Amino acid sequence: MNARTAPTIYIQLKNRVTVSKGKGVLLRDVAYLITEPEWREPLYSLMLLEPRHSDGNLILIDLLTVIPRIHELLPEADIQPIGEGRTIVQIEGPVEARKPSIALFVLVWLLLFFGSALTIMNFHADVSMEEVQIRIVEMLTGRRDEHPYVFQIAYSLGIGFGMVIFFNHLFKKKWNEEPTPLEVEMFLYQKNIDLYVVNEEYSKMKRHEAEADRHTEEGV
């Protein structure tokens, strides 16, 4: 066949995608393609699977299951995979719009505020921070002050300012384009979840293959 009927297809699977519940998963949902223009739309419209209720809300699509589907459309296509060989599809139902709860916001704010305050206070008590501050003021002024309020107020403001700088975030404003520590931790958390899902799905595939082979042997 010539190049027109047997194109070269460069395919890169996405890392994680979201598909609405009740819809089939198309190739355009899970992959980026580079190929000849006349084949791009037929390939993107290729149906990979129709999720069932028993599949759950997380489905693993492997490149080894995508390639045969492409070959059904273009039997002699030269497929060149790029990047990761799998993608995770998350099935989501319709999201209901909810009004923000002021009471819940206040409750969470109070829990975080007093929880953080108690954590800092307990840490300072463990390291005898009050005595350290008294000693610092005595070294600077030459006299002992049992209640160095000026130093303590400045120290408290410094903690707050330092936290703002450290987390690179103040309300909706960021100081620069660097990710905040919380964003990095959330990224690592999501990456670990994806890795766990991949391992679990591969384990399920192996179990199903073993059961199928066992049934075949019993039938023979």
N, C-alpha and C positions, 0 to 999 in steps of 0.2 A: 504494500500500500504506500501511497505517497505521503508527503509531509502533511497534506491537507486533511487526509483521513486518519493519520496516525500522528497526532501532535505530541510534542513534549510538554508535560504538565509539571510545573513546580508547585508543590503543595506544602503549606505550613499550617499545622493545627494550632488553634488558639489554646491558651492555658485553661481558661474556665469561662463558660458562657451560661447565660440564663435564657430559658425558653418557657413561654407561657404554657400553662397546663391545658391539655387538649389539642395541642398543635404537634405536628410531626417535626422531626429534626432534619433540616435540610443541610446540604453541604456548605451553603453560604453561612449557616449559623455557626459552624465549628471550624472553618478553615479559610485561609487566604490562598488564592490561586494566581499563577502567572501562566498564561497559555495564549493560544491564538484567539483573536476576538470572537470569531464565529462559534467557538466552543465554550466560551466563558459562561454565558447565561445558561445553556443546557446543563453544564456541570454544576453551577451554583444552585440550580433548581432540583438537583438530584436528591431524592428522598433516601435518607440513611436508615431511619427507624421511626416507628410510631410508639411512643412510650405507653406502657400499660401501668395499671395501678400497682401491680405486683413488683414493678421495677423500683418503686420508691421515688424519692425526690432527687436522688443523685445517680447519674448514669455515666459510666466510663465508656468512651468511644476510642478504640484503638485504631491506629493507622492500618493494621492488618485487616480490619473489617471495612475500612474505607476503600482501600485499593481494589478489592473485588467488585465493589459497587461501581467504581469508575470503569473497570474493564468490561462490565456489562454494557455500558454505553459506548465505550471506545476500546474494543478488544485488544488492539495493538498499540495503545498509547504508551509512551515512555514516561513513567511517573518518577519524578525526582523529589523525594521528601526532604524537607528542611526543618531543623529544630526538633522539638519534642515530638514523640510519636504517639501522643495520647492527649485527650482533652476531657474535662469533666463538665457534664451538662447538668445544670440545676433546674429542676422543674418547679415553677412557681405559679400559684394560683392568683386570681385577681386580688389586688391590694385595696382594702377598704380605707377610704380617707377618714382619719380620726382627728378630732380637735385636740390640741395639746392640753394636757391636764395640769393646771396651775398647782393643784395640791400635790401631785406626784413630783413636779419639778421642785417645789419647796422642800418636800420630804427628802429627796435625793440630795439637794443642796445642803440641807442641815446635816445629813449623815456624813457627807464628804467633808464638810467644814469641821465638825466636832471630831470626826475620826482622824483627820489630818492633824488637828490641834493636839489631841491626846497623844498621837504618835510622836510629834515633835517634843511635847512636854516630857513624855516618858524617856525619850532619848537624852534630853538635857539633864533629867534627874539621874540617869545612869552614869553619865560622865561628869557629874557635879559642875554643870555649866555655870550655875550662879556663883559658885566659889571662884571659878576661873575668871569670870567677868569682874568680880570684886578685886581679884589679884591684878588683873590687867589695868584697871582704873588706878589702883594703888601704885603700880609701877609707873604710870604715866603722870599722875598728879602728885605723888609723894604722900598722899594721905589715904587712909582707909575709909571707904564709904560702903556701908552695909546695903545700901539701896541705890546703885548707880543707874537711875532711871534714864538719864540721857544716853548712856552707852547701850542700855537694853532696848530703848526705842529705836535707836539707829540700827542695832543688830537685827531687830524684828523686821524693820523696813528692808534691810539688806537681804534677809531670807526671802521675802516676797518678790523683790526685784530679781534676785538670782533665779528663782523658780520660773519667772516669766522668761528670762533670757534662756534658761536651760531648755524649757519646753517650746521655745520659739513660737509662742502663741499667746495672744491676749484677746479674748472673745473671738471675733472672726478675723482678726488681723494677724498676719505672720510677718516676721521681720525680714525673712529671706525665703528662697525657694527650697531650702534644705528641709527634709522631712523631720517632723518632731519625733522625740523618743517614743511617744505613744503610737504614732503612725508606723514606726519601724517595728515595734512589738506586735502590732496588729497584723502587719505584713508577714512577719515570721510565724505568727499564730495561724494565719490563713494558709501559709505554705505548708506547715506541718499537718494541718487538717487535710489538705489536698493530697499530700503524700500518704497519709493514713487511708484515705478513700481509695486511692489507686491500689495500694497493697491489698486492701480488703476485696476490691472488685476482682483483681487478678486471682486471689485465693478462691473466690466464688466460681470463677471461670474454670479453674483447675478442678474443683470439686465436681462441677457439672460434667466436665469432660471425663473424669474418672467414673462417675455414675453411668454416663452414656456408654463408655467402654465396657463396664461391668454388665450392663443390660444386654449389650451386643454379644458378649461372651456367653451369657446365660441362654440367650436365644439360640446361639449356635449349638 
